Amino acid sequence: MWLCRALAATFLAATLAGSATASPPLSIERLAGQSIMTGMSGRLPDAALLSRIRAGEVGGVILFSFNIGTPSVLTATIAELQAVAAAGGNPPLLIAIDQEGGPVRRLSAGPPDLSAAAMGRLGSAAKAGSEGDATGAYLKGLGINVDLAPVLDTTTRASGWLGDRTFSGNPHVTATLGARFLAGVQRGGGVAATAKHFPGLGTAQLSTDTHHVLISTSKATLDAELLPFERAIAAGVKLVMVSNAGYSAYDGSNVPAVLSRPIVDGLLREKLGFDGVVISDAMEAPGPSSRPAAPVTAIAAGVDVLLYTSETDSDVAYARIVAAAKDHTLPIGHLEASAARIEALKGWL
């Protein structure tokens, strides 16, 4: 029954998505919705989430381990989410997951079989590429189209909190293996990789998930650790995730990078030339969440997709963005530029 439901929903999504491509320009509400990626409270979407998706208030969904049952149920659920988006005349959803390998692998039965650190110890670009190939193919088969990996931070401390999530303490090794892994994820099309956590968390002493982190590392060191991100951009990575740490060498205001125009628009877009989709790390983290205007500030800084793990928090952020666009606190051009980049990504997918 689940398989039949999945096939039917997939057909409906494809059919309606084709008709949605000819729809008129998006309203402020739907433009704002394209910038929202939300978590899901259970294994099946509730009525409220489905209503928001149909109304165009959500442009993406992130999946965690607690959202995942059997492969057939997961595939059917994703197909249902896509069908509901299409039925409302909306673009397809981004369906994202953290499938890094090692300690962060939401689909425990799926690849990559090696952690980033294990790939780094092997030092084989070919192996990193094959792990990426297998990961992309696996996710695509389930209907997941965004892998929030690889981690391209260069861990310079012997016992950094990122642990086995990083390839190496050498930015050249990280650049080579990370670029091959992400190229593998994206090789077959249909799954986009994400370079994270720009501009680098390798020198952070604490996790940004639990602490408000300010990195005082010198500009020379930070610049050297940009190499993996530069190589990822050259390899065609589709998304870059911006970190929630502050970087005094790059922005003297010490705001989290996700809220910093000098870092997102200046460093990532202008200096490094990235023209793809910029996604935030979890916006509920201590850095951005301490600022009520964070959703609007992040969009104004150049972030395209705001990632929220909570349905409630994502709904509040959506309302704030809509209100700011309507009262011109947030120029509509920011939302239109983000929507164009997101549309290009979804077209590639």
N, C-alpha and C positions, 0 to 999 in steps of 0.2 A: 504493500500500500504506500509506504514511504517513497519507494522508488518511482512509482507511478505519479505520485504527487510532485516529486522533484522534476520529472520530465515535463509534466504539464506546466508547472510553474516556470521552468526554464523557457519553454516554447512561448508562453504568454509574455515573459519579460522581453524576449528577443523581438517578438512581433510588435509589442507596444513601444519598445525603445526605438524601433525604426520609425514609427509615426511621430515620436517625441522629437526627433532630430529637426523636424520642420516647424517646431513650435516657435512662437514669437519670443523676443528677448525676455529674460527672466525678470520678475518683479524684485523689489528690494527684499521682500521676505524670502524668495527662493534664492536670490543671490547670497543672502546671509546663510541660508540653509546649506549651500554647497560648501561652506567653510566649517561646518560642524561635523566632527566624527565623535560618535558616542559609544559608550559601553552598553551592554545589554544585561539586564538584571538576572536572567536565568537561561536555561537551555532553549527556551522558546520565547519569541518576542511577545510582549503583552500588547493589549489593545492600544494603550497610549502610545507606545513606540511605533506601532504600525500606522496609527493615525498621523503621527508627526512625519513619518517617512512619506506617506501618500501626499501630505500637504506640502512637501518639499522643504521641510524644516531641518532635515538631516541629509547630509551628503555622503556619509560613511559610517560604518560600524566596526568597532574593534572587538575581537573575540579573545577571551581568556580561557584558561583551563576549565573553569566552572561552567562555561557556556557549551562545552563539548561533550556530546554523548557518543553514540555510534556513528561511524562515517556516513551511513545512509540517512540518519536523522539530521546530522550536520549539513549534509548536502541539500536535503529538502528544505531545511530552515533558511539557508542562504538563498536558495531559489525562490522561496516565498518572499523574503525581504526584497529581492530584485524585482519580482513581479509586482509587488505593492508599489515600489518606486515608479515603475513604468506605468502602472495603472493611473497614477496621479499626474502623468505627463512629465515626469522628471528624468534627468539623466540617470544612468546606472549608478549604483552605490559603489564606493570603495569598501571592500571587505578586507580588513587588515588583521594581522596576527604577528606576535613576536616569536618567530621561529629561527632563533639564532643558532641553536645547538648547545650542548652542554647544559648549564644550569637554567637557561632560559629557552625552553622548548615547550610551547603550550600544547602541541600535538606530540605527546610522548612516544607514540608509535612511529612517527614520521622522521625523515631526515631533516637536517644533516646529522649524521651519526657521530661526527666529531665536534668537539667544542672548537671555538676559534683558537684557544691556546694550544690545543692538540694539533690543529692544522699548522700553527706557527712553529711548533716543535719539529714537525715533519719538514717544514720549509718547502713543500712541494706546491707550486702554483697549479700544476695539473690536478692534484688532489683537491685543492680548494675549488677549482672549477667544476670538478665532477660532483663535489658535495653541493655546490650551488645548483648544478643541473638537476640533480635528484630532488632537491628542495623545491625548485620551481615547478617541476612536473607534478610532484605530489600535491602541492597547494592548488595548482590549476585544476587537478582532478576533483578537488573538493568544492571548487567555486570561489576559493580565496584568491584575491587578485593583488594584494599588497603584503610583502614580507617586510616587517620593520627590522630589517637586518641588512647589512652587517654592521657591527660595532667597529668604528674606525678610530677610536680613541687609542692613544699610545700611552700605555701605563709605564710611568717612569719610576714608580715606587715598588720596592720588592714585594710588598703585600698590600697592594691597592684593593679597594673595596670592589672594583669591577671583576677581580679574580679571573676565571677562565673565559670571560666574555671577550677578552681582547686577544688579538693575534700575537702581539709582540711589544717589547719595549723599544723596538727599533722602528721608526716611522717608515723606513724604506721597505722593511719586511711587511709591515701592516699594509702599506700602499699596494704592494704587489699582490699579496694574497687576498686582500679585501676586494680589489678590482676584479680579480679572477672569479671570486665567489659571486659577486653581484652580477657579473656578466653571465655566469651560469644560471642564476635565478631568472634573469630576463631573456635568456637565449631563445626559448621557445615561444616567447610572446605570451601575453595574458597574465603575467605576474610581474609586478614592479618591485624593485629592491629599494631600500632606504639606507642612506649613509648617515650614521649617527655616532656621537652627539655633538654636532658642530657648535663651536670651533674646537672642541676637545675637552674631555673630562679626565684625561690621564693623570693630571697633577692634583685633582681634587682629593681631599683627604676624607671627605664624607659623601654619602649618597645624596643627590639632589631630590630623591624621592621622599626623604625623611628630614632633610635639613635645608636651611637657606644657605647656600654655598657661595662664597665670594673667592674667586681664584686670583691671587696676586702674582702669579708667575710672570716672568719678564716677557716682553713682546717678542724678543728673539727666540725664546724657547717655544712660545705659542706658535709663532710663524713656522718654525721647523716642523711642528706637529700638524700643520695644515696639509702636509704632503699627501697623506692618504685621502683626504677630501678632494684635493686637486686631481689626483689620479682617478678617483671615483667619477668626478664630473667629466673628465676626459673619456672615461669608459662608457658614458651615457647613463649614469644612474638617474632614475626617474624622480626620486624624492630625496630630500635632505631633512633630517630631523635636527632642530635647534635645541640646545640644552637649556636647562633652567638655572644654570649657574651664572653669576656675574663675572665679568672679566675686566679688571681695572685697567689693564694695558690697552684694551680695545675700546672701552667706553668708560670714561671717568665718572659717570653718574652711578656706576656699579649696579645698575638694574639687571635683572636676569636677561641673558642673551635673547630669549624669546620675545622680550619687550623692547629690544634695542635696535633702533633703525641703523645706527652706525655698523652694527654687527650683521644684521640680516640683509638690509638693502645695500649698505656700503661694502662690507667685507665679502659676503657670500655672493651677492648678485653682481655688483660692479667690479670688484677686484678679481674674484675668481670666475666670474662669468656664468654662474649657474642660472639657467632660465627655466628650470623645471619647478615642481611643486615643493614648497617649504612647509613642513609639518612641525607642529610643536611636540615637545615631550608632554607628559600628563600635566594639564593645566591646574589640577588640584594640588600639585606639589607646593611646598612651603614658599618657594620663591615667588611665583606669579600669583598664587591664591591669596597672598596677603594684600593684594592691590585690587579693589573692587572693579576698577576700570580695565583690568588685565586683558579681557577678550578684545576690547576695542583697541587698546594700545598695541597688542600683538598684530592685529590686522594692519594697523597704521604703520607698523615697523616693517611690514612686508611678508608676514607669515600668511600662508594660504589656507591651511587646514588646522583647526584647533582641536586637539585630542583631549576628550574627557572620558574618564573611566565610568562616570556616574551619569545615568539618564537625567536625574534631577539637575545636576550641575550643568550639563550640556544645554538643557532647556533654558536655564537662567542666562547662560552666556548668549544663546541665540536671541533672547528677548533684548538683551543689552545692545547687541550689534544692530538689530533692527531699529531700535529707538535712536541709537547714535547716528545711523544713516539717515533716518527721517528728519532729525533736527540738525543735520549737517555737521554734527560734531565729528563724524567720520565721513570724509568725502566719498561719494558713491564710486568714484574712480578706483579706489582701493579694492572694493568688492568686485568690480567689473574685471580688473586686472587679475585678481585671484581666480575668479570664475573662468576666465579664458585659459589660464594655466591648468586648472583642474579639468576643464573640458578637453584640452589637448591630451592630458594623461589618460582620461577615460576613453578618448578616441583610440589611443595606442592600445589600451587594454582590450 
